[in-house]
């Protein structure tokens, strides 16, 4: 349902949330086991959405623009997934093309309801929620 980019966006945001100041992508890459090149793509989506800010040069890096309580997981995933949390491609309206069978498809209501439930759940969870989970992987190293 979600791409690697979406899953990594949540990990990057969580990593930045638990580290003060400007954090380099190299540090995030090492801690999260994600290639720096791929992290640059993820960071680009998050920068474009205004969820992180970047600073070049010595002592630079990235940091959150808001507190972890102010981000929903849904908005982070939408930024990374290019606007959609649709469970199936025929519900993905970001392409401008609707499925020609949408009106007569017997399964469409199931996918529409699943999409609504998924969005509702993720929009009700905040970045701070995943930081507080007992089973969370320690992101401090």
N, C-alpha and C positions, 0 to 999 in steps of 0.2 A: 504494500500500500504506500509506504513512504520510501523515498530514495535514500541512498547513503548520504547525500547532501543534507537532507532534512535531519537525519539522525545525528550527523556530525555537527550541524548548527546548534542543536541542543547541547551537545557536549562542549562545544567552544564557549557558548554563553555560560554554561555552568562553571567551566574552568575560569573564565574571566571574573565571574561573580565571587569566587572564593580567593582570588588573588588581588591584593591592593595595588593601585597605581597602574602604570602602563606595562602591559605584558606582551612580550614578543611572540610572534607566531612560531618561532623556533622552540620556545619553551613549551608552548601549547602542544606542538607537534611531538615533542619528546614525551610529555606526560600522557598524551592521549593515544600515541601510536598511530598518528595520521600523518600522511606525507605533507610536507610544507606546501608543495605545489597545489595540492587539493585544498588545503586550508585557505590558501589565497582566494580560491573561487568561493568558498563558503563565506569568508570574511567580506568579500566584495558584495555579496547579497545582503549581508547584515549591515554593512556600511550604507548601501543604497537605501535600505529601509530606515536608517537612522537609529538602529538599535545599538550600534557600537560606533566609536570614533577612533580615528587613527592619528598617530603622530610619527613623523619620520625622524631619522637621526638617532644619535646617541641618547639613550634613556627613553626612546620612543616605544611604540608598540600600539596595542589596542586596549580599550577599556569600555565598559558599559556606559551608556548615556543616562540610564535610570537605575533605580534600585531593583534588585531581583523580584521584589513583590509587585512591581509595576509591569512586568512582562507576562503575557499569557503564553503558554506553550503553543497554542493555536497560531498566534501572530508570528512567532518565531518560525514555526514550520511553514506557514504560508509564504514568508519572505524567502525561505530557502527553496521551497517547492514551486516557486514562481506563481504564487497566488491561489493555489487550489489544494484542498484536502480531499478531493473527490476520490472515493474508493475504486471507481472504475472510470476508464477513459471516456465513456459515453456521457458522463456527468460533468466532465471537465470543460467548462465554458471558456477557458482561457485561450483556446485555439480559434474561437469564433465559428467553429463548425459543430453543429449539433448532430447527433446520431439520427440518421433518417428513419430509424425504426422506433424512436423514443415514444411516439404516441401509441404504438401498438405492442410494445414490448411488455410481456407479462412480468419480467423480473425488475423492471424500472422502479416500481415502488419500493422494493426491498433495498436496492442500491441507494435510492434517494433517502430512505429512512436511516440507513447505515451512515450515510454521509452526514446527515443532520445530528445523529447521536455522537459521531466522532467529533464533529466540530464543537458541539455543546460541551462534551467532556474536556477537550483540549483547551477550549476557551475559558473553562472553569478552573483550570490548573495553572499555577504560576511557576515561574522559574525558581522561586524560593521554595516551592513544594518539593521539587526534586533534590534540592540541597539539604532538606531536612529529613529525608528518608533514611532510616536506619541501615538499609541494605545498600546504600549508595557506595560506589567505589571511592576511596579516598583520592581526591584530586589535588592534594597539597604537595605531591611529589612528582 
